[in-house]
Amino acid sequence: MQDLQQYGAWRLQVADSLASHGAALRQAGLIDAAGEQILERALARLRDDRLTVAFVAEFSRGKTELINALFFADYGQRILPSSAGRTTMCPTELLWDPALPPCIRLLPIATRAGQLATGDYRDDPAAWTVLPLELDNPARMQETLRQVSQTCRVSAQEAERYGLYDPQDPDLAAGLAADGTVEIPQWRHALINLPHPLLKQGLVIVDTPGLNAIGTEPELTLNLIPNAHAVLFVLAAETGVTRSDIEVWRTHIGAGPGRLAVLNKIDAMWDELKSDAAIEAEIARQQHDVARLLGLDDGQVYPVSAQKALVARVGGDMALFERSRLGALETALYRHLIPARREIAARQLRADLEALLVSSQTLAAGRLRELVEQLQELRSLRGKNRGVIAHMVKRVELEKKEFDAGLFKLQGTRAVFTRLSTDLYTTLGMDLLQERTDAVRSAMTAARFATGMRGPVRDYFNAVRATLDAGQARIDEIKAMMEAMQRKFATEHGLGLNPPPALSLARQRDEIDAVELLFARQFGTATLLMTSRATLLERFFDSIASRVRRVLRAANAEVEAWLKVVNAPLEGQIRQHRDGLRQRQASVQRIHDATDSLEQKIAAFEQGQVDLEDTRTRLAASAARVDATLALEPANEATQPETA
């Protein structure tokens, strides 16, 4: 996908121009702590930006073959295992992390017995089984990747403990062998670290293990699928849309931006005894039926033959590739995925650039004001005797003392700031969250096998929202206090200040609402009578608690960063004004002592004023270059990709 590579190149260009702009601001001394934080956040967003594409399908729909055809045909063979039957037994992510060697990391299925979600294990290397990938030996690499297909047999009791078996569920009970064992996946989750060009550009591919897993694996339902930038729902031409397909589509995917339906295996409809027109009409009818059942327009369903597309790409058969129709799906995927992602990134980066511009302009305006005041002061000394100059020395000394006294008064406000900051950290404390989490688990255990298990979870969401609201109230109180204090200090000493930066926890609150909505879809109306449903709810709550912990940690991190810079505008102006007073004091003193010529000093300040204006012009041009890079259009945007 050439478009993704162009998007990656655009990110690198923007990052380079933004880093150059930051260097220019530092060289000019016109960036404060808040500006450095904005710059680092913007560069991190560009560096860590990822585009996630999830593939969802029932078994034997050709989902993994579609992934091979779309992304990995350049290996000359299938990289991911693809054959009749179940080939992906656990959720699998393909990505590239340069900090790790090429490998596959596998999370044992036994981790489902604990209270940690899959996400909690991501930063725990000891929890994963790691197998190296031999990039120079595709056959060996393919053999290693077959681990995602592995199963094992365990006792029914153990499978029940993992939430993968329930004797009261007839569908699951049928899987019980004569020896009392049940076949289950060997691994809970797989992470494939592969240095493929597309993965290096930030693409993340999520391969799901069938529709049944969508409902039983919380990591898929609460995280991977909802957060994917594009979801491809794969159906097969010979089976059409089944009842389970419709249920998963409506509950977990649904029509919306980046949600595409793929009608795979249309080669099963290629009949040598029929005309091309008859075959096309039959495919169109199937496409229409799928669209109607999923509530989509016909154009939102993409008929393809992944297997023929892969064969065509490996063999260089462009006629067969055209007949596979994969090119149309690639174009649609690009159209839904990359422009929207780029627009969001550009909008965020423009806001960051504007904040940097305002901050640097404020600092430059303060510096210019100091220069103008000193220049006016020095010009007023022309033709004056030493007595007038001596009076000027005393006046500057008095201003400096008054300024230092004002700084001393600020110490009392800083004590209040420290107390309010402590209250804010306590409000958003992780210890209190853990207590609430433990209380919900106890309540769920007491209400097991009853619909009352859902009540404690709903109360949990309400409590977390209340925590975030209380935290926001503390943030607003701190900002109001700092704003009043800064306004008073600026007025007393003639400083020009921007208001303190704002902080909103709305994004974290929205994320909690989104998680609760996903929970309600899964468990809002179902009666939890079977053991498997009760166990499943417990597993889901483990993932909910994990997600909430991440949300609260993110809120705490943003609060900590904000508290470090909320006073940055004032502190920057204080340093600048103090330096200006010292410079004024030294300049007038040297003139008084006849060690400097008054005209020489005036000329030096006039040149300083000119230099500052030149610096402001250069920085404005630097910011304009960043903005122009953001607006760059990728080349060949409408070109249909012909190779993976």
Buried (B, 14 or more C-beta within 10 A) or exposed (E): BBBBBBBBBBBEBBBEBBBEBBEBBEEBBBBBBBBBBBBEEBBEBBEEBEBBBBBBBBBBBBBBBBBBBBBBBEBEEBBBBBEEEEBBBBBBBBBBEEEEEBBBBBBBBEBBEEBBBBBBBBEEEEBBEEEEBEBEEBEEBBEBBEBBBBBBBBEBEBBBBBBBBBEEBEEBEEBBEEEEBBBBBBBBBBBBBBEBBBBBBBBBBBBBBBBBBBBBBBBBBBBBBBEBBBBBBBBBBEEEBBEBBEEBBEBBBBBEEBBBBBBBBBBEBBEEEEEEEEBBEBBEEBBEBBBEBBEBEEEBBBBBBBBBBBBBBBEEBEEBBBBBBBBBBBBBBBBBBBBBBBEEBBEBBBEBBEBBBEBBBBBBEBBBBBBEBBBEBBEEBEEEEEEEBEEBBEBBBEBBEEBEEBEEEBEEBEEEBEEBBEBBBEBBBEEBBEEBBEBBBEBBEEBBEBEEBBBBBBBBBEBBBEBBEBBBEBBEEBBEBBBEBBBBBBEEBEBEBBEBBEBEBEEBBEBBEBBBEBBBBBBEEEEBEBBBBBBBBBBBBBBBBBBBBBBBEBBBEBBEBBBEBBBBBBBBBBEBBBEBBEBBBEBBBBBBEEEBEBEEBBEBBBEBBEEBEEBBEEBEEBBEBBBEBBEBEBEEEEEEBEEB
